[in-house]
Amino acid sequence: MTRFTVNGQPVHYRMDPETPLLFALRDASNLTGTKYGCGMGQCGACTVIIDGQAVRSCQVTIAQVEGGFVTTIEGLSRDRSHPVQQAFAAEWAVQCGHCTPGFVMAAAALIVGNANPSDLEIDRALTNLCPCGTYPRVRRAVRRAAS
Ligand code: FES
């Protein structure tokens, strides 16, 4: 059995410890805001925050998260939209929306430690892929959320 915390709640999964965190979140915890994109660590659609760091959840097993603190898009903000979510809406940084939760999680992790990220820092922290090409609007949204 693997135990850790997801969105402030203790979880224990009775599944193969090598199960990718992404599948445990989506299939066992019904936290479907975390998206499957490539399953290969390339697209970032599955990004969650683990112990303060943006992590691609398709690339970590639940065993690797043992004892850790996971935040998904559902747990990013309890009562109202997180500033990053508000900024994404204000800057129209969403098109089809499939990649958006991953971008939001990566941006949220970035601005916790950096209240004034440069374009280069944003580009380095958000290597997520958006087939719709919202990158300029995403960058503006991250700057808005950080300010
Ligand atoms: Fe995890 Fe693409 S689904 S990086």
Backbone and ligand atoms as CSV (ligand in chain L), in Angstrom:
chain,resi,resn,atom,element,x,y,z
A,1,MET,N,N,0.840,-1.181,0.000
A,1,MET,CA,C,0.000,0.000,0.000
A,1,MET,C,C,0.889,1.250,0.000
A,2,THR,N,N,0.486,2.221,-0.788
A,2,THR,CA,C,1.267,3.453,-0.904
A,2,THR,C,C,0.471,4.601,-0.319
A,3,ARG,N,N,1.121,5.367,0.571
A,3,ARG,CA,C,0.421,6.463,1.248
A,3,ARG,C,C,1.113,7.785,0.975
A,4,PHE,N,N,0.294,8.774,0.677
A,4,PHE,CA,C,0.767,10.146,0.625
A,4,PHE,C,C,-0.443,11.061,0.728
A,5,THR,N,N,-0.234,12.342,0.518
A,5,THR,CA,C,-1.315,13.313,0.673
A,5,THR,C,C,-1.620,13.947,-0.678
A,6,VAL,N,N,-2.891,13.984,-1.014
A,6,VAL,CA,C,-3.327,14.638,-2.253
A,6,VAL,C,C,-4.332,15.725,-1.887
A,7,ASN,N,N,-4.012,16.927,-2.247
A,7,ASN,CA,C,-4.886,18.077,-1.980
A,7,ASN,C,C,-5.300,18.139,-0.509
A,8,GLY,N,N,-4.352,17.855,0.357
A,8,GLY,CA,C,-4.586,17.955,1.794
A,8,GLY,C,C,-5.236,16.739,2.416
A,9,GLN,N,N,-5.585,15.754,1.609
A,9,GLN,CA,C,-6.250,14.562,2.134
A,9,GLN,C,C,-5.300,13.361,2.047
A,10,PRO,N,N,-5.227,12.557,3.117
A,10,PRO,CA,C,-4.404,11.355,3.017
A,10,PRO,C,C,-5.020,10.357,2.028
A,11,VAL,N,N,-4.167,9.745,1.237
A,11,VAL,CA,C,-4.638,8.713,0.314
A,11,VAL,C,C,-3.774,7.477,0.497
A,12,HIS,N,N,-4.352,6.338,0.266
A,12,HIS,CA,C,-3.559,5.111,0.211
A,12,HIS,C,C,-4.113,4.257,-0.908
A,13,TYR,N,N,-3.234,3.990,-1.850
A,13,TYR,CA,C,-3.623,3.249,-3.044
A,13,TYR,C,C,-3.201,1.801,-2.895
A,14,ARG,N,N,-4.157,0.901,-3.122
A,14,ARG,CA,C,-3.858,-0.526,-3.159
A,14,ARG,C,C,-3.681,-0.918,-4.622
A,15,MET,N,N,-2.595,-0.518,-5.173
A,15,MET,CA,C,-2.298,-0.852,-6.573
A,15,MET,C,C,-0.800,-1.043,-6.715
A,16,ASP,N,N,-0.410,-1.512,-7.867
A,16,ASP,CA,C,1.013,-1.736,-8.140
A,16,ASP,C,C,1.800,-0.472,-7.817
A,17,PRO,N,N,2.819,-0.566,-6.965
A,17,PRO,CA,C,3.597,0.625,-6.609
A,17,PRO,C,C,4.261,1.298,-7.801
A,18,GLU,N,N,4.368,0.568,-8.899
A,18,GLU,CA,C,4.972,1.156,-10.106
A,18,GLU,C,C,3.948,1.885,-10.977
A,19,THR,N,N,2.711,1.954,-10.511
A,19,THR,CA,C,1.680,2.687,-11.255
A,19,THR,C,C,2.064,4.150,-11.363
A,20,PRO,N,N,2.002,4.725,-12.551
A,20,PRO,CA,C,2.258,6.166,-12.652
A,20,PRO,C,C,1.254,6.968,-11.813
A,21,LEU,N,N,1.759,7.987,-11.164
A,21,LEU,CA,C,0.897,8.835,-10.336
A,21,LEU,C,C,-0.292,9.341,-11.138
A,22,LEU,N,N,-0.069,9.696,-12.394
A,22,LEU,CA,C,-1.162,10.204,-13.235
A,22,LEU,C,C,-2.347,9.260,-13.238
A,23,PHE,N,N,-2.096,7.970,-13.397
A,23,PHE,CA,C,-3.196,7.013,-13.485
A,23,PHE,C,C,-3.878,6.833,-12.130
A,24,ALA,N,N,-3.096,6.868,-11.048
A,24,ALA,CA,C,-3.706,6.753,-9.720
A,24,ALA,C,C,-4.622,7.942,-9.459
A,25,LEU,N,N,-4.148,9.130,-9.800
A,25,LEU,CA,C,-4.960,10.329,-9.574
A,25,LEU,C,C,-6.253,10.262,-10.373
A,26,ARG,N,N,-6.127,9.934,-11.649
A,26,ARG,CA,C,-7.309,9.959,-12.522
A,26,ARG,C,C,-8.239,8.776,-12.258
A,27,ASP,N,N,-7.682,7.574,-12.139
A,27,ASP,CA,C,-8.523,6.377,-12.105
A,27,ASP,C,C,-8.977,6.007,-10.700
A,28,ALA,N,N,-8.113,6.203,-9.705
A,28,ALA,CA,C,-8.487,5.806,-8.349
A,28,ALA,C,C,-9.065,6.972,-7.558
A,29,SER,N,N,-8.600,8.177,-7.805
A,29,SER,CA,C,-9.084,9.328,-7.041
A,29,SER,C,C,-10.051,10.203,-7.832
A,30,ASN,N,N,-10.284,9.857,-9.091
A,30,ASN,CA,C,-11.211,10.610,-9.943
A,30,ASN,C,C,-10.828,12.083,-10.066
A,31,LEU,N,N,-9.546,12.365,-9.982
A,31,LEU,CA,C,-9.056,13.731,-10.164
A,31,LEU,C,C,-8.656,13.887,-11.629
A,32,THR,N,N,-9.662,14.067,-12.458
A,32,THR,CA,C,-9.453,14.033,-13.899
A,32,THR,C,C,-9.024,15.381,-14.483
A,33,GLY,N,N,-8.834,16.375,-13.628
A,33,GLY,CA,C,-8.296,17.641,-14.123
A,33,GLY,C,C,-6.862,17.504,-14.575
A,34,THR,N,N,-6.150,16.539,-14.041
A,34,THR,CA,C,-4.788,16.244,-14.483
A,34,THR,C,C,-4.896,15.414,-15.755
A,35,LYS,N,N,-4.359,15.930,-16.847
A,35,LYS,CA,C,-4.628,15.348,-18.161
A,35,LYS,C,C,-3.526,14.409,-18.649
A,36,TYR,N,N,-3.963,13.417,-19.401
A,36,TYR,CA,C,-3.028,12.563,-20.125
A,36,TYR,C,C,-2.798,13.168,-21.506
A,37,GLY,N,N,-1.548,13.376,-21.834
A,37,GLY,CA,C,-1.237,13.878,-23.165
A,37,GLY,C,C,-0.401,12.873,-23.925
A,38,CYS,N,N,0.881,12.801,-23.585
A,38,CYS,CA,C,1.806,11.927,-24.314
A,38,CYS,C,C,2.179,10.671,-23.529
A,39,GLY,N,N,2.131,10.760,-22.199
A,39,GLY,CA,C,2.554,9.634,-21.368
A,39,GLY,C,C,4.052,9.406,-21.382
A,40,MET,N,N,4.800,10.341,-21.933
A,40,MET,CA,C,6.252,10.173,-22.102
A,40,MET,C,C,7.053,11.312,-21.483
A,41,GLY,N,N,6.413,12.162,-20.694
A,41,GLY,CA,C,7.148,13.247,-20.053
A,41,GLY,C,C,7.451,14.413,-20.960
A,42,GLN,N,N,6.805,14.463,-22.107
A,42,GLN,CA,C,7.144,15.499,-23.085
A,42,GLN,C,C,6.192,16.696,-23.070
A,43,CYS,N,N,4.903,16.449,-22.858
A,43,CYS,CA,C,3.927,17.521,-23.119
A,43,CYS,C,C,3.573,18.361,-21.903
A,44,GLY,N,N,3.653,17.806,-20.713
A,44,GLY,CA,C,3.342,18.561,-19.497
A,44,GLY,C,C,1.870,18.639,-19.148
A,45,ALA,N,N,1.005,17.994,-19.909
A,45,ALA,CA,C,-0.430,18.044,-19.605
A,45,ALA,C,C,-0.747,17.437,-18.240
A,46,CYS,N,N,0.126,16.572,-17.777
A,46,CYS,CA,C,-0.104,15.837,-16.520
A,46,CYS,C,C,0.576,16.495,-15.315
A,47,THR,N,N,1.006,17.742,-15.452
A,47,THR,CA,C,1.795,18.373,-14.396
A,47,THR,C,C,0.990,18.556,-13.110
A,48,VAL,N,N,1.598,18.154,-12.005
A,48,VAL,CA,C,1.066,18.403,-10.659
A,48,VAL,C,C,2.213,19.006,-9.849
A,49,ILE,N,N,1.909,19.428,-8.644
A,49,ILE,CA,C,2.945,19.945,-7.759
A,49,ILE,C,C,3.180,18.908,-6.662
A,50,ILE,N,N,4.419,18.485,-6.527
A,50,ILE,CA,C,4.793,17.548,-5.468
A,50,ILE,C,C,5.838,18.220,-4.602
A,51,ASP,N,N,5.492,18.391,-3.342
A,51,ASP,CA,C,6.414,19.034,-2.388
A,51,ASP,C,C,6.980,20.336,-2.958
A,52,GLY,N,N,6.106,21.120,-3.587
A,52,GLY,CA,C,6.478,22.446,-4.071
A,52,GLY,C,C,7.068,22.497,-5.459
A,53,GLN,N,N,7.303,21.361,-6.080
A,53,GLN,CA,C,7.925,21.332,-7.402
A,53,GLN,C,C,6.921,20.855,-8.458
A,54,ALA,N,N,6.944,21.503,-9.615
A,54,ALA,CA,C,6.121,21.035,-10.733
A,54,ALA,C,C,6.722,19.731,-11.257
A,55,VAL,N,N,5.882,18.708,-11.351
A,55,VAL,CA,C,6.340,17.368,-11.737
A,55,VAL,C,C,5.365,16.785,-12.758
A,56,ARG,N,N,5.890,16.108,-13.745
A,56,ARG,CA,C,5.039,15.440,-14.737
A,56,ARG,C,C,4.617,14.089,-14.168
A,57,SER,N,N,3.353,13.991,-13.848
A,57,SER,CA,C,2.882,12.856,-13.059
A,57,SER,C,C,2.867,11.549,-13.834
A,58,CYS,N,N,3.042,11.598,-15.147
A,58,CYS,CA,C,3.149,10.343,-15.897
A,58,CYS,C,C,4.527,9.720,-15.716
A,59,GLN,N,N,5.465,10.492,-15.170
A,59,GLN,CA,C,6.851,10.034,-15.089
A,59,GLN,C,C,7.274,9.633,-13.683
A,60,VAL,N,N,6.367,9.693,-12.717
A,60,VAL,CA,C,6.699,9.251,-11.358
A,60,VAL,C,C,5.729,8.151,-10.957
A,61,THR,N,N,6.239,7.184,-10.253
A,61,THR,CA,C,5.378,6.111,-9.759
A,61,THR,C,C,4.806,6.516,-8.405
A,62,ILE,N,N,3.737,5.855,-8.034
A,62,ILE,CA,C,3.167,6.193,-6.729
A,62,ILE,C,C,4.151,5.835,-5.612
A,63,ALA,N,N,4.991,4.841,-5.828
A,63,ALA,CA,C,5.993,4.496,-4.812
A,63,ALA,C,C,6.966,5.649,-4.590
A,64,GLN,N,N,7.274,6.374,-5.629
A,64,GLN,CA,C,8.212,7.495,-5.512
A,64,GLN,C,C,7.617,8.668,-4.750
A,65,VAL,N,N,6.315,8.703,-4.635
A,65,VAL,CA,C,5.643,9.819,-3.980
A,65,VAL,C,C,5.367,9.509,-2.507
A,66,GLU,N,N,5.659,8.304,-2.080
A,66,GLU,CA,C,5.393,7.864,-0.699
A,66,GLU,C,C,5.768,8.958,0.307
A,67,GLY,N,N,4.786,9.327,1.138
A,67,GLY,CA,C,5.024,10.319,2.187
A,67,GLY,C,C,5.014,11.752,1.704
A,68,GLY,N,N,4.794,11.973,0.419
A,68,GLY,CA,C,4.862,13.315,-0.136
A,68,GLY,C,C,3.523,14.037,-0.132
A,69,PHE,N,N,3.568,15.285,-0.578
A,69,PHE,CA,C,2.378,16.131,-0.636
A,69,PHE,C,C,2.132,16.532,-2.092
A,70,VAL,N,N,1.035,16.030,-2.621
A,70,VAL,CA,C,0.693,16.260,-4.024
A,70,VAL,C,C,-0.448,17.266,-4.099
A,71,THR,N,N,-0.310,18.214,-5.001
A,71,THR,CA,C,-1.411,19.137,-5.292
A,71,THR,C,C,-1.760,18.994,-6.765
A,72,THR,N,N,-3.047,18.816,-7.031
A,72,THR,CA,C,-3.533,18.769,-8.410
A,72,THR,C,C,-4.290,20.062,-8.692
A,73,ILE,N,N,-4.715,20.221,-9.919
A,73,ILE,CA,C,-5.461,21.432,-10.297
A,73,ILE,C,C,-6.719,21.587,-9.422
A,74,GLU,N,N,-7.296,20.473,-8.999
A,74,GLU,CA,C,-8.506,20.560,-8.176
A,74,GLU,C,C,-8.207,21.123,-6.788
A,75,GLY,N,N,-6.979,20.970,-6.331
A,75,GLY,CA,C,-6.636,21.398,-4.981
A,75,GLY,C,C,-5.809,22.671,-4.939
A,76,LEU,N,N,-5.649,23.299,-6.090
A,76,LEU,CA,C,-4.774,24.469,-6.140
A,76,LEU,C,C,-5.320,25.613,-5.305
A,77,SER,N,N,-6.625,25.761,-5.299
A,77,SER,CA,C,-7.240,26.845,-4.539
A,77,SER,C,C,-8.545,26.336,-3.957
A,78,ARG,N,N,-8.778,26.612,-2.699
A,78,ARG,CA,C,-9.933,26.001,-2.039
A,78,ARG,C,C,-11.244,26.734,-2.312
A,79,ASP,N,N,-11.274,28.037,-2.183
A,79,ASP,CA,C,-12.563,28.710,-2.225
A,79,ASP,C,C,-12.792,29.556,-3.465
A,80,ARG,N,N,-11.744,30.053,-4.093
A,80,ARG,CA,C,-11.903,30.825,-5.309
A,80,ARG,C,C,-10.759,30.485,-6.245
A,81,SER,N,N,-10.834,30.995,-7.444
A,81,SER,CA,C,-9.792,30.672,-8.411
A,81,SER,C,C,-8.438,31.159,-7.923
A,82,HIS,N,N,-7.432,30.363,-8.209
A,82,HIS,CA,C,-6.048,30.742,-7.909
A,82,HIS,C,C,-5.667,31.923,-8.809
A,83,PRO,N,N,-4.772,32.818,-8.355
A,83,PRO,CA,C,-4.360,33.952,-9.200
A,83,PRO,C,C,-3.892,33.530,-10.595
A,84,VAL,N,N,-3.259,32.378,-10.719
A,84,VAL,CA,C,-2.842,31.924,-12.059
A,84,VAL,C,C,-4.068,31.592,-12.909
A,85,GLN,N,N,-5.056,30.963,-12.319
A,85,GLN,CA,C,-6.276,30.655,-13.072
A,85,GLN,C,C,-6.984,31.945,-13.494
A,86,GLN,N,N,-7.034,32.908,-12.590
A,86,GLN,CA,C,-7.660,34.194,-12.926
A,86,GLN,C,C,-6.904,34.874,-14.071
A,87,ALA,N,N,-5.579,34.814,-14.008
A,87,ALA,CA,C,-4.774,35.449,-15.046
A,87,ALA,C,C,-4.944,34.740,-16.390
A,88,PHE,N,N,-5.038,33.408,-16.376
A,88,PHE,CA,C,-5.261,32.680,-17.631
A,88,PHE,C,C,-6.596,33.097,-18.256
A,89,ALA,N,N,-7.611,33.281,-17.422
A,89,ALA,CA,C,-8.909,33.717,-17.945
A,89,ALA,C,C,-8.808,35.144,-18.481
A,90,ALA,N,N,-8.149,36.022,-17.736
A,90,ALA,CA,C,-8.059,37.427,-18.138
A,90,ALA,C,C,-7.276,37.595,-19.437
A,91,GLU,N,N,-6.290,36.765,-19.643
A,91,GLU,CA,C,-5.441,36.877,-20.838
A,91,GLU,C,C,-5.884,35.944,-21.967
A,92,TRP,N,N,-7.003,35.294,-21.814
A,92,TRP,CA,C,-7.509,34.357,-22.821
A,92,TRP,C,C,-6.435,33.339,-23.188
A,93,ALA,N,N,-5.781,32.816,-22.166
A,93,ALA,CA,C,-4.666,31.887,-22.391
A,93,ALA,C,C,-5.141,30.443,-22.526
A,94,VAL,N,N,-6.414,30.265,-22.798
A,94,VAL,CA,C,-6.981,28.925,-22.963
A,94,VAL,C,C,-7.598,28.842,-24.348
A,95,GLN,N,N,-7.285,27.763,-25.064
A,95,GLN,CA,C,-7.995,27.560,-26.329
A,95,GLN,C,C,-8.795,26.267,-26.196
A,96,CYS,N,N,-8.265,25.124,-26.586
A,96,CYS,CA,C,-9.063,23.903,-26.383
A,96,CYS,C,C,-9.094,23.515,-24.913
A,97,GLY,N,N,-8.052,23.882,-24.159
A,97,GLY,CA,C,-8.062,23.688,-22.712
A,97,GLY,C,C,-7.412,22.425,-22.208
A,98,HIS,N,N,-7.068,21.503,-23.099
A,98,HIS,CA,C,-6.516,20.229,-22.624
A,98,HIS,C,C,-5.186,20.426,-21.893
A,99,CYS,N,N,-4.375,21.317,-22.369
A,99,CYS,CA,C,-3.059,21.527,-21.752
A,99,CYS,C,C,-3.109,22.484,-20.570
A,100,THR,N,N,-4.237,23.175,-20.396
A,100,THR,CA,C,-4.293,24.286,-19.443
A,100,THR,C,C,-3.995,23.885,-17.994
A,101,PRO,N,N,-4.563,22.804,-17.464
A,101,PRO,CA,C,-4.230,22.471,-16.074
A,101,PRO,C,C,-2.732,22.288,-15.850
A,102,GLY,N,N,-2.062,21.673,-16.805
A,102,GLY,CA,C,-0.624,21.475,-16.666
A,102,GLY,C,C,0.133,22.791,-16.675
A,103,PHE,N,N,-0.252,23.685,-17.578
A,103,PHE,CA,C,0.377,25.006,-17.607
A,103,PHE,C,C,0.139,25.741,-16.291
A,104,VAL,N,N,-1.092,25.684,-15.811
A,104,VAL,CA,C,-1.439,26.402,-14.575
A,104,VAL,C,C,-0.605,25.880,-13.404
A,105,MET,N,N,-0.449,24.570,-13.317
A,105,MET,CA,C,0.321,24.007,-12.205
A,105,MET,C,C,1.794,24.397,-12.300
A,106,ALA,N,N,2.336,24.353,-13.501
A,106,ALA,CA,C,3.742,24.751,-13.667
A,106,ALA,C,C,3.921,26.223,-13.334
A,107,ALA,N,N,2.970,27.053,-13.755
A,107,ALA,CA,C,3.058,28.488,-13.471
A,107,ALA,C,C,2.910,28.761,-11.982
A,108,ALA,N,N,2.003,28.055,-11.343
A,108,ALA,CA,C,1.793,28.262,-9.901
A,108,ALA,C,C,3.058,27.918,-9.126
A,109,ALA,N,N,3.725,26.840,-9.507
A,109,ALA,CA,C,4.970,26.470,-8.825
A,109,ALA,C,C,6.045,27.519,-9.085
A,110,LEU,N,N,6.083,28.056,-10.297
A,110,LEU,CA,C,7.104,29.052,-10.631
A,110,LEU,C,C,6.947,30.315,-9.794
A,111,ILE,N,N,5.740,30.849,-9.701
A,111,ILE,CA,C,5.599,32.170,-9.074
A,111,ILE,C,C,5.673,32.121,-7.552
A,112,VAL,N,N,5.575,30.938,-6.971
A,112,VAL,CA,C,5.770,30.848,-5.519
A,112,VAL,C,C,7.185,31.298,-5.152
A,113,GLY,N,N,8.138,30.905,-5.956
A,113,GLY,CA,C,9.525,31.251,-5.650
A,113,GLY,C,C,10.063,32.421,-6.435
A,114,ASN,N,N,9.219,33.039,-7.277
A,114,ASN,CA,C,9.713,34.094,-8.156
A,114,ASN,C,C,8.560,35.039,-8.501
A,115,ALA,N,N,8.516,36.172,-7.842
A,115,ALA,CA,C,7.403,37.105,-8.021
A,115,ALA,C,C,7.544,37.965,-9.270
A,116,ASN,N,N,8.668,37.864,-9.940
A,116,ASN,CA,C,8.870,38.680,-11.146
A,116,ASN,C,C,9.668,37.898,-12.191
A,117,PRO,N,N,9.098,36.801,-12.683
A,117,PRO,CA,C,9.864,35.955,-13.602
A,117,PRO,C,C,10.097,36.647,-14.946
A,118,SER,N,N,11.274,36.479,-15.475
A,118,SER,CA,C,11.587,37.002,-16.808
A,118,SER,C,C,10.972,36.075,-17.857
A,119,ASP,N,N,10.959,36.539,-19.098
A,119,ASP,CA,C,10.450,35.680,-20.175
A,119,ASP,C,C,11.257,34.390,-20.259
A,120,LEU,N,N,12.565,34.508,-20.063
A,120,LEU,CA,C,13.414,33.319,-20.127
A,120,LEU,C,C,13.068,32.346,-19.003
A,121,GLU,N,N,12.860,32.882,-17.794
A,121,GLU,CA,C,12.499,32.011,-16.666
A,121,GLU,C,C,11.145,31.352,-16.914
A,122,ILE,N,N,10.215,32.108,-17.474
A,122,ILE,CA,C,8.895,31.527,-17.782
A,122,ILE,C,C,9.051,30.409,-18.820
A,123,ASP,N,N,9.834,30.685,-19.855
A,123,ASP,CA,C,10.005,29.672,-20.907
A,123,ASP,C,C,10.701,28.421,-20.382
A,124,ARG,N,N,11.646,28.611,-19.465
A,124,ARG,CA,C,12.356,27.454,-18.905
A,124,ARG,C,C,11.471,26.649,-17.964
A,125,ALA,N,N,10.587,27.347,-17.218
A,125,ALA,CA,C,9.732,26.648,-16.245
A,125,ALA,C,C,8.524,26.013,-16.914
A,126,LEU,N,N,8.061,26.626,-18.008
A,126,LEU,CA,C,6.868,26.128,-18.687
A,126,LEU,C,C,7.268,25.573,-20.051
A,127,THR,N,N,7.774,24.369,-20.035
A,127,THR,CA,C,8.137,23.713,-21.290
A,127,THR,C,C,6.983,22.850,-21.798
A,128,ASN,N,N,5.816,23.073,-21.223
A,128,ASN,CA,C,4.618,22.348,-21.636
A,128,ASN,C,C,4.322,22.642,-23.111
A,129,LEU,N,N,3.623,21.716,-23.742
A,129,LEU,CA,C,3.251,21.885,-25.141
A,129,LEU,C,C,1.775,22.253,-25.255
A,130,CYS,N,N,1.495,23.183,-26.172
A,130,CYS,CA,C,0.117,23.587,-26.456
A,130,CYS,C,C,-0.091,23.499,-27.961
A,131,PRO,N,N,-0.790,22.459,-28.419
A,131,PRO,CA,C,-1.016,22.334,-29.863
A,131,PRO,C,C,-1.767,23.524,-30.455
A,132,CYS,N,N,-2.524,24.247,-29.638
A,132,CYS,CA,C,-3.258,25.421,-30.142
A,132,CYS,C,C,-2.358,26.645,-30.259
A,133,GLY,N,N,-1.188,26.608,-29.664
A,133,GLY,CA,C,-0.251,27.716,-29.813
A,133,GLY,C,C,-0.550,28.934,-28.964
A,134,THR,N,N,-0.979,28.728,-27.739
A,134,THR,CA,C,-1.320,29.867,-26.870
A,134,THR,C,C,-0.112,30.445,-26.145
A,135,TYR,N,N,1.065,30.091,-26.545
A,135,TYR,CA,C,2.265,30.460,-25.769
A,135,TYR,C,C,2.382,31.951,-25.423
A,136,PRO,N,N,2.162,32.877,-26.366
A,136,PRO,CA,C,2.287,34.300,-25.974
A,136,PRO,C,C,1.283,34.698,-24.901
A,137,ARG,N,N,0.061,34.159,-24.995
A,137,ARG,CA,C,-0.958,34.500,-23.993
A,137,ARG,C,C,-0.642,33.840,-22.651
A,138,VAL,N,N,-0.089,32.640,-22.692
A,138,VAL,CA,C,0.314,31.978,-21.453
A,138,VAL,C,C,1.393,32.796,-20.763
A,139,ARG,N,N,2.356,33.267,-21.538
A,139,ARG,CA,C,3.443,34.060,-20.945
A,139,ARG,C,C,2.876,35.335,-20.294
A,140,ARG,N,N,1.948,35.988,-20.985
A,140,ARG,CA,C,1.336,37.198,-20.398
A,140,ARG,C,C,0.582,36.854,-19.119
A,141,ALA,N,N,-0.102,35.723,-19.135
A,141,ALA,CA,C,-0.867,35.324,-17.949
A,141,ALA,C,C,0.061,35.061,-16.759
A,142,VAL,N,N,1.188,34.432,-17.016
A,142,VAL,CA,C,2.116,34.162,-15.915
A,142,VAL,C,C,2.645,35.472,-15.353
A,143,ARG,N,N,2.974,36.416,-16.234
A,143,ARG,CA,C,3.455,37.726,-15.745
A,143,ARG,C,C,2.373,38.417,-14.939
A,144,ARG,N,N,1.136,38.356,-15.401
A,144,ARG,CA,C,0.016,38.992,-14.686
A,144,ARG,C,C,-0.166,38.346,-13.306
A,145,ALA,N,N,-0.107,37.019,-13.254
A,145,ALA,CA,C,-0.319,36.321,-11.982
A,145,ALA,C,C,0.794,36.620,-10.990
A,146,ALA,N,N,1.990,36.803,-11.509
A,146,ALA,CA,C,3.139,37.021,-10.613
A,146,ALA,C,C,3.169,38.431,-10.052
A,147,SER,N,N,2.555,39.375,-10.777
A,147,SER,CA,C,2.680,40.786,-10.372
A,147,SER,C,C,1.723,41.160,-9.257
L,1,FES,FE1,FE,2.860,13.432,-18.906
L,1,FES,FE2,FE,2.672,14.280,-21.475
L,1,FES,S1,S,1.240,13.095,-20.305
L,1,FES,S2,S,4.197,14.745,-20.003
